[in-house]
Protein backbone atom coordinates (compact mmCIF):
# COMPACT_ATOMS: atom_id res chain seq x y z
CA UNK A 1 0.00 0.00 0.00
CA UNK A 2 1.06 3.61 -0.56
CA UNK A 3 1.53 5.52 2.72
CA UNK A 4 1.64 9.32 2.90
CA UNK A 5 3.14 11.33 5.78
CA UNK A 6 2.25 15.05 5.57
CA UNK A 7 4.01 17.74 7.56
CA UNK A 8 2.00 18.86 10.59
CA UNK A 9 0.67 22.41 10.35
CA UNK A 10 -0.88 22.93 13.79
CA UNK A 11 0.78 25.76 15.74
CA UNK A 12 4.33 24.70 16.68
CA UNK A 13 3.51 21.03 16.10
CA UNK A 14 6.95 19.63 15.36
CA UNK A 15 6.16 15.94 15.79
CA UNK A 16 6.09 13.72 12.72
CA UNK A 17 3.97 10.59 12.35
CA UNK A 18 6.79 8.28 11.30
CA UNK A 19 10.49 8.16 12.16
CA UNK A 20 13.01 7.13 9.48
CA UNK A 21 13.24 3.74 11.21
CA UNK A 22 9.46 3.44 11.00
CA UNK A 23 9.55 4.32 7.32
CA UNK A 24 12.23 1.68 6.76
CA UNK A 25 10.05 -0.93 8.48
CA UNK A 26 7.11 -0.05 6.23
CA UNK A 27 9.28 -0.26 3.14
CA UNK A 28 10.73 -3.59 4.26
CA UNK A 29 7.15 -4.90 4.50
CA UNK A 30 6.63 -4.01 0.84
CA UNK A 31 4.87 -0.65 1.13
CA UNK A 32 5.75 2.71 -0.41
CA UNK A 33 6.27 5.77 1.78
CA UNK A 34 6.02 9.39 0.65
CA UNK A 35 6.90 12.00 3.27
CA UNK A 36 6.54 15.74 2.88
CA UNK A 37 9.76 17.71 2.59
CA UNK A 38 10.80 19.03 6.00
CA UNK A 39 8.19 17.02 7.89
CA UNK A 40 10.74 15.52 10.27
CA UNK A 41 12.96 18.51 10.88
CA UNK A 42 11.24 19.59 14.09
CA UNK A 43 11.86 16.13 15.54
CA UNK A 44 15.48 16.08 14.45
CA UNK A 45 15.10 14.02 11.24
CA UNK A 46 16.28 15.39 7.90
CA UNK A 47 14.92 14.61 4.45
CA UNK A 48 18.20 12.80 3.82
CA UNK A 49 17.45 10.50 6.78
CA UNK A 50 14.17 9.48 5.16
CA UNK A 51 15.72 9.10 1.74
CA UNK A 52 18.39 6.84 3.25
CA UNK A 53 15.55 4.71 4.64
CA UNK A 54 14.08 4.46 1.13
CA UNK A 55 11.20 6.95 1.42
CA UNK A 56 10.24 9.39 -1.35
CA UNK A 57 10.24 13.11 -0.51
CA UNK A 58 7.21 14.95 -1.89
CA UNK A 59 4.96 17.94 -1.37
CA UNK A 60 1.77 18.06 0.69
CA UNK A 61 -0.46 17.11 -2.24
CA UNK A 62 1.64 14.04 -3.01
CA UNK A 63 1.50 12.88 0.61
CA UNK A 64 -2.25 13.36 0.89
CA UNK A 65 -2.83 11.64 -2.44
CA UNK A 66 -2.13 8.20 -0.97
CA UNK A 67 -4.32 5.28 0.08
CA UNK A 68 -3.26 5.56 3.72
CA UNK A 69 -2.30 8.88 5.31
CA UNK A 70 -0.70 8.84 8.76
CA UNK A 71 -0.50 11.99 10.87
CA UNK A 72 -0.20 13.28 14.41
CA UNK A 73 -3.05 15.79 14.77
CA UNK A 74 -6.49 16.15 13.23
CA UNK A 75 -6.72 17.77 9.76
CA UNK A 76 -7.12 21.54 9.98
CA UNK A 77 -9.42 23.61 7.78
CA UNK A 78 -6.69 24.31 5.22
CA UNK A 79 -6.24 20.54 4.80
CA UNK A 80 -9.91 19.67 4.28
CA UNK A 81 -9.49 19.94 0.52
CA UNK A 82 -7.08 17.00 0.58
CA UNK A 83 -9.56 14.63 2.23
CA UNK A 84 -11.17 11.98 0.05
CA UNK A 85 -12.13 8.30 0.07
CA UNK A 86 -8.98 7.09 1.80
CA UNK A 87 -7.78 5.96 5.24
CA UNK A 88 -6.44 8.67 7.57
CA UNK A 89 -4.76 7.40 10.74
CA UNK A 90 -4.20 10.07 13.40
CA UNK A 91 -5.52 11.71 16.57
CA UNK A 92 -8.93 13.10 15.63
CA UNK A 93 -10.57 13.95 19.01
CA UNK A 94 -13.79 14.62 17.10
CA UNK A 95 -15.80 15.31 20.27
CA UNK A 96 -13.43 18.11 21.23
CA UNK A 97 -12.76 19.90 17.92
CA UNK A 98 -14.86 21.89 15.45
CA UNK A 99 -17.85 19.87 14.28
CA UNK A 100 -17.07 20.92 10.71
CA UNK A 101 -14.23 18.40 10.57
CA UNK A 102 -16.66 15.54 11.19
CA UNK A 103 -19.02 16.90 8.54
CA UNK A 104 -16.21 17.06 5.98
CA UNK A 105 -15.06 13.52 6.79
CA UNK A 106 -18.60 12.29 6.19
CA UNK A 107 -19.03 14.34 3.01
CA UNK A 108 -15.75 13.05 1.53
CA UNK A 109 -16.30 9.42 2.54
CA UNK A 110 -13.02 9.40 4.45
CA UNK A 111 -12.20 6.46 6.70
CA UNK A 112 -11.05 8.26 9.87
CA UNK A 113 -9.11 5.85 12.09
CA UNK A 114 -8.49 7.55 15.44
CA UNK A 115 -5.54 6.75 17.67
CA UNK A 116 -7.51 7.81 20.76
CA UNK A 117 -10.35 5.27 20.42
CA UNK A 118 -8.25 2.24 19.42
CA UNK A 119 -8.29 -0.43 22.15
CA UNK A 120 -6.14 -3.46 22.81
CA UNK A 121 -7.37 -6.88 23.96
CA UNK A 122 -7.50 -5.67 27.58
CA UNK A 123 -9.60 -2.61 26.72
CA UNK A 124 -6.68 -0.22 27.19
CA UNK A 125 -5.86 2.67 24.85
CA UNK A 126 -2.37 1.80 23.54
CA UNK A 127 -2.05 4.73 21.14
CA UNK A 128 -3.38 7.34 23.56
CA UNK A 129 -1.26 6.12 26.47
CA UNK A 130 2.17 7.22 25.09
CA UNK A 131 1.12 10.83 24.58
CA UNK A 132 -0.90 10.82 27.79
CA UNK A 133 2.28 9.84 29.61
CA UNK A 134 4.25 12.66 28.00
CA UNK A 135 1.41 15.12 28.63
CA UNK A 136 1.30 14.20 32.32
CA UNK A 137 4.96 15.08 32.68
CA UNK A 138 4.59 18.24 30.59
CA UNK A 139 1.64 19.38 32.74
CA UNK A 140 3.87 19.51 35.82
CA UNK A 141 6.77 21.19 33.99
CA UNK A 142 4.53 23.89 32.54
CA UNK A 143 2.60 24.33 35.76
CA UNK A 144 5.84 24.99 37.66
CA UNK A 145 7.02 27.39 34.94
CA UNK A 146 3.88 29.50 35.12
CA UNK A 147 3.82 29.49 38.92
CA UNK A 148 6.87 31.74 38.69
CA UNK A 149 5.82 35.28 39.58
CA UNK A 150 7.54 36.64 36.48
CA UNK A 151 5.19 34.46 34.40
CA UNK A 152 2.02 35.52 36.19
CA UNK A 153 2.02 32.95 39.00
CA UNK A 154 1.96 33.27 42.77
CA UNK A 155 5.69 32.57 43.13
CA UNK A 156 5.52 29.13 44.73
CA UNK A 157 8.11 26.57 43.61
CA UNK A 158 6.79 23.02 44.12
CA UNK A 159 9.57 20.92 45.56
CA UNK A 160 12.00 20.44 48.44
CA UNK A 161 14.28 23.24 49.58
CA UNK A 162 16.76 22.33 52.32
CA UNK A 163 14.56 19.50 53.49
CA UNK A 164 11.31 21.47 53.56
CA UNK A 165 8.44 20.65 51.19
CA UNK A 166 6.73 23.47 49.28
CA UNK A 167 3.78 23.61 46.92
CA UNK A 168 0.59 21.59 46.61
CA UNK A 169 -0.47 19.89 43.39
CA UNK A 170 -4.03 18.59 42.93
CA UNK A 171 -4.44 16.05 40.12
CA UNK A 172 -7.95 15.08 39.03
CA UNK A 173 -7.84 11.66 37.40
CA UNK A 174 -5.83 8.52 38.16
CA UNK A 175 -5.27 7.27 34.61
CA UNK A 176 -2.04 7.47 32.60
CA UNK A 177 -1.92 11.29 32.60
CA UNK A 178 -2.67 11.51 36.31
CA UNK A 179 -0.14 8.89 37.34
CA UNK A 180 2.65 10.41 35.27
CA UNK A 181 1.87 13.88 36.60
CA UNK A 182 1.85 12.53 40.16
CA UNK A 183 5.16 10.75 39.72
CA UNK A 184 6.81 13.90 38.36
CA UNK A 185 5.35 16.19 41.03
CA UNK A 186 6.26 13.77 43.82
CA UNK A 187 9.76 13.51 42.39
CA UNK A 188 10.11 17.25 42.79
CA UNK A 189 9.02 16.96 46.40
CA UNK A 190 5.65 18.68 46.17
CA UNK A 191 2.62 17.70 48.23
CA UNK A 192 0.45 15.75 45.79
CA UNK A 193 -3.24 14.96 46.15
CA UNK A 194 -4.93 12.81 43.51
CA UNK A 195 -8.70 12.68 43.00
CA UNK A 196 -10.02 9.38 41.72
CA UNK A 197 -13.37 7.66 41.53
CA UNK A 198 -12.44 4.47 43.40
CA UNK A 199 -10.84 4.44 46.83
CA UNK A 200 -9.91 0.78 46.41
CA UNK A 201 -7.27 1.85 43.85
CA UNK A 202 -5.28 3.70 46.52
CA UNK A 203 -3.06 0.77 47.66
CA UNK A 204 -2.04 0.07 44.08
CA UNK A 205 -1.43 3.76 43.36
CA UNK A 206 0.74 4.16 46.47
CA UNK A 207 2.66 0.99 45.60
CA UNK A 208 3.40 2.51 42.19
CA UNK A 209 3.93 6.14 43.14
CA UNK A 210 4.87 6.22 46.81
CA UNK A 211 3.22 6.23 50.21
CA UNK A 212 3.34 10.02 50.34
CA UNK A 213 0.64 10.28 47.66
CA UNK A 214 -2.55 11.86 48.99
CA UNK A 215 -5.87 10.64 47.64
CA UNK A 216 -9.48 11.81 47.73
CA UNK A 217 -12.58 10.33 46.19
CA UNK A 218 -13.53 12.61 43.33
CA UNK A 219 -16.62 14.56 44.36
CA UNK A 220 -17.55 18.24 44.00
CA UNK A 221 -17.20 18.79 47.74
CA UNK A 222 -13.79 17.14 48.03
CA UNK A 223 -12.38 18.85 44.94
CA UNK A 224 -13.64 22.28 46.04
CA UNK A 225 -12.03 21.85 49.47
CA UNK A 226 -8.65 20.77 48.10
CA UNK A 227 -8.58 23.60 45.57
CA UNK A 228 -8.67 26.25 48.29
CA UNK A 229 -4.94 25.90 48.95
CA UNK A 230 -3.74 24.15 45.78
CA UNK A 231 -0.95 25.90 43.90
CA UNK A 232 -1.27 23.78 40.75
CA UNK A 233 -4.35 21.99 39.43
CA UNK A 234 -3.98 19.36 36.72
CA UNK A 235 -7.13 18.14 34.96
CA UNK A 236 -6.66 14.59 33.66
CA UNK A 237 -10.17 13.27 33.08
CA UNK A 238 -10.90 10.95 30.16
CA UNK A 239 -14.04 9.31 28.78
CA UNK A 240 -12.74 7.55 25.63
CA UNK A 241 -14.20 9.15 22.52
CA UNK A 242 -16.60 11.35 24.51
CA UNK A 243 -16.50 14.98 25.52
CA UNK A 244 -14.80 15.39 28.89
CA UNK A 245 -17.16 16.29 31.76
CA UNK A 246 -16.64 19.53 33.69
CA UNK A 247 -15.54 18.22 37.08
CA UNK A 248 -14.20 21.63 38.13
CA UNK A 249 -16.85 24.35 38.06
CA UNK A 250 -16.42 28.07 37.50
CA UNK A 251 -17.18 28.62 41.18
CA UNK A 252 -14.36 26.27 42.16
CA UNK A 253 -11.91 28.18 39.98
CA UNK A 254 -13.06 31.45 41.57
CA UNK A 255 -12.17 29.94 44.94
CA UNK A 256 -8.54 29.24 44.01
CA UNK A 257 -5.82 31.55 45.32
CA UNK A 258 -4.65 34.38 43.00
CA UNK A 259 -1.64 33.33 40.98
CA UNK A 260 -2.49 29.63 41.10
CA UNK A 261 -2.10 27.68 37.86
CA UNK A 262 -4.31 25.12 36.20
CA UNK A 263 -3.33 22.79 33.36
CA UNK A 264 -6.23 21.09 31.57
CA UNK A 265 -4.79 18.04 29.82
CA UNK A 266 -8.34 17.00 28.87
CA UNK A 267 -8.64 19.99 26.55
CA UNK A 268 -8.30 17.78 23.44
CA UNK A 269 -11.66 16.30 24.38
CA UNK A 270 -13.22 19.64 25.31
CA UNK A 271 -11.64 20.14 28.74
CA UNK A 272 -12.66 19.04 32.24
CA UNK A 273 -12.58 22.53 33.79
CA UNK A 274 -15.45 24.93 33.15
CA UNK A 275 -13.20 27.93 32.49
CA UNK A 276 -10.88 26.12 30.06
CA UNK A 277 -10.64 27.02 26.40
CA UNK A 278 -8.09 25.76 23.85
CA UNK A 279 -4.76 27.56 23.62
CA UNK A 280 -1.61 27.07 21.52
CA UNK A 281 2.12 26.89 22.09
CA UNK A 282 2.40 30.41 20.65
CA UNK A 283 -0.18 31.76 23.10
CA UNK A 284 -0.30 29.09 25.81
CA UNK A 285 -1.94 30.85 28.73
CA UNK A 286 -4.63 33.29 29.78
CA UNK A 287 -5.83 34.49 33.17
CA UNK A 288 -9.34 34.18 34.53
CA UNK A 289 -10.39 34.95 38.11
CA UNK A 290 -6.71 35.50 38.90
CA UNK A 291 -5.83 31.92 37.91
CA UNK A 292 -3.36 31.18 35.09
CA UNK A 293 -4.89 28.71 32.60
CA UNK A 294 -2.62 26.52 30.41
CA UNK A 295 -4.80 24.62 27.92
CA UNK A 296 -2.58 23.81 24.94
CA UNK A 297 -4.23 21.20 22.73
CA UNK A 298 -0.98 19.50 21.70
CA UNK A 299 1.10 19.52 24.87
CA UNK A 300 3.45 16.65 23.84
CA UNK A 301 4.43 18.74 20.81
CA UNK A 302 6.63 20.77 23.17
CA UNK A 303 9.04 17.80 23.20
CA UNK A 304 8.74 16.50 19.63
CA UNK A 305 11.83 14.32 19.49
CA UNK A 306 10.81 12.12 22.40
CA UNK A 307 7.11 12.24 21.55
CA UNK A 308 7.72 11.19 17.94
CA UNK A 309 9.89 8.25 18.94
CA UNK A 310 7.46 7.03 21.61
CA UNK A 311 4.42 7.40 19.37
CA UNK A 312 5.94 5.70 16.32
CA UNK A 313 6.88 2.74 18.51
CA UNK A 314 3.21 2.41 19.49
CA UNK A 315 1.51 3.14 16.15
CA UNK A 316 3.81 1.23 13.78
CA UNK A 317 2.37 -2.28 14.34
CA UNK A 318 -1.15 -0.99 13.64
CA UNK A 319 0.02 1.06 10.67
CA UNK A 320 1.61 -2.04 9.15
CA UNK A 321 -1.58 -4.04 9.74
CA UNK A 322 -3.66 -1.42 7.93
CA UNK A 323 -1.13 -1.12 5.11
CA UNK A 324 -0.98 -4.88 4.65
CA UNK A 325 -4.67 -5.73 4.91
CA UNK A 326 -6.62 -2.47 4.55
CA UNK A 327 -9.98 -2.56 6.31
CA UNK A 328 -9.75 -6.35 6.37
CA UNK A 329 -7.38 -5.77 9.32
CA UNK A 330 -10.48 -4.96 11.34
CA UNK A 331 -11.87 -8.47 10.98
CA UNK A 332 -11.84 -10.16 14.34
CA UNK A 333 -10.18 -7.17 16.04
CA UNK A 334 -12.90 -5.40 18.04
CA UNK A 335 -10.38 -2.92 19.49
CA UNK A 336 -9.15 -1.79 16.09
CA UNK A 337 -12.75 -1.60 14.89
CA UNK A 338 -13.43 0.96 17.64
CA UNK A 339 -10.73 3.18 16.12
CA UNK A 340 -12.85 3.72 13.00
CA UNK A 341 -14.72 6.96 13.64
CA UNK A 342 -16.05 7.57 10.10
CA UNK A 343 -16.37 5.36 7.02
CA UNK A 344 -18.35 5.67 3.76
CA UNK A 345 -20.23 8.75 4.95
CA UNK A 346 -21.31 7.47 8.36
CA UNK A 347 -20.08 7.78 11.92
CA UNK A 348 -18.93 4.32 13.05
CA UNK A 349 -18.13 4.85 16.72
CA UNK A 350 -21.29 5.11 18.81
CA UNK A 351 -19.64 7.05 21.65
CA UNK A 352 -18.28 9.67 19.25
CA UNK A 353 -21.65 9.97 17.51
CA UNK A 354 -23.42 10.50 20.83
CA UNK A 355 -20.87 13.08 21.99
CA UNK A 356 -21.43 15.05 18.78
CA UNK A 357 -25.21 14.75 18.96
CA UNK A 358 -25.13 13.01 15.59
CA UNK A 359 -26.67 9.63 16.42
CA UNK A 360 -28.69 9.81 13.19
CA UNK A 361 -25.40 9.59 11.26
CA UNK A 362 -24.23 6.46 13.10
CA UNK A 363 -24.18 3.05 11.45
CA UNK A 364 -22.52 -0.10 12.75
CA UNK A 365 -19.51 -1.11 10.67
CA UNK A 366 -19.41 -4.73 9.62
CA UNK A 367 -16.30 -6.18 7.98
Buried (B, 14 or more C-beta within 10 A) or exposed (E): BBBBBBBBEBBBBBBBBBBBBBBBBBBEEEBBBBBBBEBBBBBBBEBEBBBEBBBBBBEBEBBBBBBBBBBBBBBBEEBBEBBEEBBBBBBBBBBBBEEEBBBBBBEBBBBBBBBBBBBBEEEEBBBBBBBBBBBBBBBBBBBBBBBBEEBBBBEBBBBEEEEEBBBBBBBBBBBBBBBBBBBBBBBBBBBBBBBBEEEEEBEEBBEEBEEEBBBBEBEEEEBBBBBEEBBBBBBBBBBBBBBBEBBBBEEBBEBBBEBBBBBBBBBBBBBBBEBBEBBBBEEBBBEBBBBBBBBBBBBBBBBBBBBBBBBBEBBBEBBBBBBBEBBEBBEEBEBBBBBBBBBEBBBBBBBBBBBBEBEEBBBEBEB
